Amino acid sequence: MKQYMILIFAALLLTACTEKTPEERAAGMLRDARYALHHHLYDEARDTIYSLRRNCPTAIEARRQAILLLDSIEINAAADSLKLVTGKEWERLNVKKQFYERKLQEDLKKKN
């Protein structure tokens, strides 16, 4: 019985010591946001990026990638919405889409 308890304690200790770094947690969140974007779940993708920003402030590389990913989310959301509207709403969404396309280009320039 004592050996069994030692094994359980060792397993718990090992699990506690292998906690993910902020960058690893953020990478998982980026993966989740990309998955949501791929499946046109734009609100979920945005929320995941916002959560990454809040919960992983030191994950610098992931936060850089999140900026670009959020631009892509906004472009795709606006493009999908353009298919459903007309008139003034279409004009507004088209301007929004064009804005995020230009912003994405500028963000990519800064990255390089």
C-alpha positions in Angstrom: 0.0 0.0 0.0 2.9 2.4 0.8 4.5 1.9 -2.6 1.1 2.5 -4.3 0.8 5.8 -2.4 4.3 6.8 -3.3 3.6 6.2 -7.0 0.4 8.3 -6.8 2.3 11.1 -5.1 5.1 10.9 -7.7 2.6 11.1 -10.6 0.8 14.1 -9.0 4.2 15.8 -8.5 5.3 15.1 -12.0 2.0 16.5 -13.4 2.3 19.6 -11.3 5.9 20.2 -12.6 5.0 19.9 -16.2 2.6 22.9 -16.2 2.5 24.6 -19.6 4.4 27.9 -20.2 2.4 31.0 -21.2 3.7 30.5 -24.8 2.5 26.9 -24.9 -0.9 27.9 -23.5 -1.1 30.7 -26.0 -0.1 28.4 -28.9 -3.0 26.2 -28.0 -5.4 29.1 -27.9 -4.1 30.2 -31.4 -4.8 26.7 -32.6 -8.3 26.9 -31.2 -8.9 30.3 -32.8 -7.7 29.1 -36.2 -10.0 26.1 -35.9 -13.0 28.4 -35.1 -12.1 30.7 -38.0 -11.8 27.7 -40.4 -15.4 26.7 -39.3 -16.7 30.2 -39.7 -17.2 30.6 -35.9 -16.1 34.2 -35.9 -17.3 35.2 -32.4 -15.7 32.1 -30.9 -12.4 32.9 -32.7 -12.5 36.5 -31.5 -13.2 35.5 -28.0 -10.3 33.1 -28.0 -7.9 35.8 -29.2 -9.2 38.2 -26.5 -8.8 35.5 -23.9 -5.2 34.9 -25.1 -4.5 38.6 -24.7 -5.9 38.6 -21.1 -4.4 35.3 -19.9 -1.0 35.2 -21.6 0.4 38.7 -21.5 4.0 37.4 -21.6 3.5 35.2 -24.7 4.9 37.8 -27.0 5.3 35.7 -30.2 1.8 34.2 -29.9 0.4 37.7 -29.3 2.1 38.9 -32.5 0.5 36.0 -34.4 -2.9 36.8 -32.7 -2.8 40.3 -34.2 -2.6 38.9 -37.7 -5.1 36.2 -37.0 -7.6 38.7 -35.6 -7.3 40.7 -38.8 -8.1 37.6 -40.8 -11.1 36.8 -38.6 -12.5 40.3 -39.2 -11.9 40.1 -43.0 -13.6 36.8 -43.2 -16.5 37.8 -41.0 -17.1 40.9 -43.0 -16.8 39.0 -46.3 -19.4 36.4 -45.2 -21.7 39.2 -44.0 -21.5 41.0 -47.3 -23.2 38.0 -48.9 -26.3 38.6 -46.8 -26.9 42.3 -46.9 -27.5 45.1 -49.4 -27.6 48.9 -49.5 -26.0 51.0 -46.7 -25.2 47.9 -44.6 -23.3 46.4 -47.6 -21.3 49.6 -48.0 -20.5 49.7 -44.3 -19.3 46.1 -44.3 -17.3 46.5 -47.5 -15.5 49.5 -45.9 -14.8 47.4 -42.8 -13.5 44.5 -45.0 -11.2 46.9 -47.0 -9.9 48.4 -43.7 -8.9 45.0 -42.3 -7.3 44.0 -45.6 -5.1 47.1 -45.5 -4.4 46.7 -41.8 -3.4 43.1 -42.4 -0.9 44.2 -45.1 0.6 46.8 -42.7 0.8 44.3 -39.9 2.6 41.9 -42.2 5.1 44.6 -43.2 5.8 45.3 -39.5 6.3 41.6 -38.9 9.0 41.3 -41.6 
